[in-house]
Amino acid sequence: MFLTLCIIALMATLMLASNQTSFGEAGRRVAASEPIARQLSWVELVVYAVVLLCAAMLALTGIGTFVLTGGKAMTGWILMIHASVAPPFAIFVTLLAVIWADRCQFVQDNGSTFGAVGKLLYWLMVLLALVVILSAVFPMTPIFGTHGQELLDKTHRYSSILITIVLTLQAVGIFARR
């Protein structure tokens, strides 16, 4: 079931991303073909690039391994790479959440670079990152029993697919020309 959902979700995301345009505010004084990425500072771009790079590595080692092996768990070097990339992802996605928090408030006119869809994707990214991180960290504690561990594993899997979709759509919206 999870394998089928992974394949369908990732294919649908790629199809959506190929048809999506940038999600900036229509009233901004920006050239029609200028992507939102040009309006971000170099610090924001570096932090966002690290988040995307880490997310891509985590998706390849986690979801990719699951799809390519037909549902087998990660082992060996793949698991070590996955576990090594997870802390930088957690740090940089938290940093990105702090950097963009003011810009992505849902207020009438806060002079934001992002439109309503961009703000929604930002808040989904923040929420899903929290779920993904906590569902990976909590099983390392003795608090949860066997059933809790299984539930956290499934939560981690499904929230990982969702954050991959959100980050893909967000990246396309930020780097696409309007």
C-alpha positions as CSV (number, residue, x, y, z in Angstrom):
1,M,0.0,0.0,0.0
2,F,2.7,2.5,1.0
3,L,4.8,1.6,-2.1
4,T,1.9,2.3,-4.4
5,L,1.1,5.6,-2.6
6,C,4.7,6.7,-2.9
7,I,4.8,6.1,-6.6
8,I,1.4,7.8,-7.2
9,A,2.2,10.8,-5.0
10,L,5.6,11.5,-6.4
11,M,4.3,11.2,-10.0
12,A,1.4,13.5,-9.2
13,T,3.8,16.0,-7.6
14,L,6.0,16.0,-10.7
15,M,3.0,16.6,-12.9
16,L,1.7,19.4,-10.7
17,A,5.2,21.0,-10.5
18,S,5.6,21.0,-14.3
19,N,2.4,22.9,-14.7
20,Q,2.7,25.3,-11.7
21,T,3.7,28.9,-12.1
22,S,5.3,31.1,-9.5
23,F,3.1,32.0,-6.5
24,G,4.3,35.5,-5.7
25,E,2.0,38.5,-5.1
26,A,0.4,39.9,-8.3
27,G,0.8,43.5,-7.1
28,R,4.6,43.4,-6.6
29,R,6.7,45.6,-8.8
30,V,8.8,42.9,-10.3
31,A,9.6,42.0,-13.9
32,A,7.0,39.5,-15.2
33,S,9.6,36.9,-15.8
34,E,11.6,37.3,-12.6
35,P,11.4,34.3,-10.2
36,I,10.8,34.9,-6.5
37,A,14.3,33.5,-5.8
38,R,15.8,36.8,-7.1
39,Q,14.0,38.7,-4.3
40,L,15.5,36.5,-1.6
41,S,18.8,37.4,0.1
42,W,21.9,35.2,-0.4
43,V,21.5,33.9,3.2
44,E,17.9,32.8,2.5
45,L,19.0,31.2,-0.7
46,V,21.9,29.3,0.9
47,V,19.7,28.1,3.8
48,Y,16.9,27.1,1.4
49,A,19.4,25.3,-0.9
50,V,20.7,23.3,2.0
51,V,17.2,22.4,3.0
52,L,16.4,21.2,-0.5
53,L,19.7,19.3,-0.8
54,C,19.1,17.5,2.5
55,A,15.5,16.8,1.7
56,A,16.5,15.3,-1.7
57,M,19.1,13.1,0.0
58,L,16.6,12.0,2.6
59,A,14.0,11.3,0.0
60,L,16.4,9.3,-2.1
61,T,17.7,7.2,0.8
62,G,14.3,6.8,2.5
63,I,11.5,6.8,-0.1
64,G,13.8,5.9,-3.0
65,T,15.2,2.9,-1.2
66,F,11.7,1.8,-0.2
67,V,10.5,2.0,-3.8
68,L,13.5,0.4,-5.5
69,T,13.8,-2.5,-3.1
70,G,10.1,-3.2,-3.1
71,G,9.4,-2.2,0.5
72,K,12.5,-3.4,2.4
73,A,13.9,-1.3,5.2
74,M,17.1,0.7,4.9
75,T,20.3,-1.0,6.0
76,G,24.0,-0.4,5.9
77,W,25.4,2.6,4.2
78,I,22.0,3.9,3.0
79,L,20.8,4.0,6.6
80,M,24.0,5.7,7.7
81,I,23.7,8.3,5.0
82,H,20.0,8.9,5.9
83,A,20.8,9.2,9.6
84,S,23.7,11.6,8.9
85,V,21.8,13.9,6.7
86,A,18.8,14.1,9.1
87,P,20.4,16.5,11.7
88,P,21.5,19.1,9.1
89,F,18.0,19.0,7.6
90,A,16.4,19.5,11.1
91,I,18.8,22.4,11.8
92,F,18.4,24.2,8.5
93,V,14.6,23.7,8.1
94,T,14.3,25.2,11.6
95,L,16.5,28.1,10.5
96,L,14.4,28.6,7.4
97,A,11.2,28.6,9.5
98,V,12.6,31.4,11.6
99,I,13.9,33.4,8.7
100,W,10.7,33.2,6.7
101,A,8.2,33.4,9.6
102,D,7.6,37.1,9.4
103,R,7.3,37.1,5.6
104,C,4.8,34.2,5.6
105,Q,2.2,35.6,8.0
106,F,-1.4,35.4,6.8
107,V,-2.1,39.2,7.1
108,Q,-3.7,41.5,4.6
109,D,-0.6,43.3,3.3
110,N,2.7,42.5,4.9
111,G,4.8,43.3,1.9
112,S,5.6,39.7,1.5
113,T,7.3,38.2,-1.5
114,F,5.1,35.2,-1.2
115,G,1.5,34.9,-2.2
116,A,-1.2,32.9,-0.4
117,V,-0.1,29.6,-1.9
118,G,3.5,30.3,-1.0
119,K,2.6,31.1,2.5
120,L,0.4,28.0,2.8
121,L,3.2,25.8,1.5
122,Y,5.6,27.4,4.0
123,W,3.3,26.6,6.9
124,L,2.7,23.1,5.7
125,M,6.5,22.7,5.4
126,V,7.0,23.8,9.0
127,L,4.2,21.6,10.3
128,L,5.3,18.5,8.3
129,A,9.0,19.1,9.2
130,L,8.0,19.0,12.9
131,V,6.1,15.8,12.4
132,V,8.9,14.2,10.4
133,I,11.5,15.1,12.9
134,L,9.6,14.2,16.0
135,S,8.4,10.9,14.5
136,A,12.0,10.0,13.9
137,V,13.3,11.1,17.3
138,F,10.6,9.7,19.6
139,P,11.2,6.1,18.7
140,M,14.7,6.6,20.1
141,T,13.3,7.0,23.6
142,P,11.9,4.2,25.8
143,I,8.5,6.0,26.2
144,F,6.7,4.2,23.4
145,G,5.9,0.4,23.3
146,T,5.8,-1.8,20.3
147,H,2.5,-0.4,19.0
148,G,3.8,3.2,19.5
149,Q,7.0,2.4,17.6
150,E,4.9,1.1,14.7
151,L,2.6,4.1,14.7
152,L,5.6,6.5,14.7
153,D,7.2,4.6,11.9
154,K,4.1,4.9,9.7
155,T,3.7,8.6,10.7
156,H,7.3,9.2,9.7
157,R,6.8,7.4,6.3
158,Y,3.6,9.3,5.3
159,S,4.7,12.7,6.6
160,S,8.0,12.2,4.7
161,I,6.0,11.8,1.5
162,L,3.9,14.8,2.2
163,I,6.9,17.1,3.0
164,T,8.6,15.9,-0.2
165,I,5.6,16.9,-2.2
166,V,5.3,20.3,-0.4
167,L,9.0,21.1,-0.8
168,T,8.9,20.1,-4.5
169,L,5.9,22.4,-5.1
170,Q,7.5,25.2,-3.1
171,A,10.8,25.0,-4.9
172,V,9.1,25.1,-8.3
173,G,7.1,28.1,-7.1
174,I,10.2,29.9,-5.9
175,F,12.4,29.2,-8.8
176,A,9.9,29.3,-11.7
177,R,9.5,32.4,-13.8
178,R,6.1,34.1,-13.5
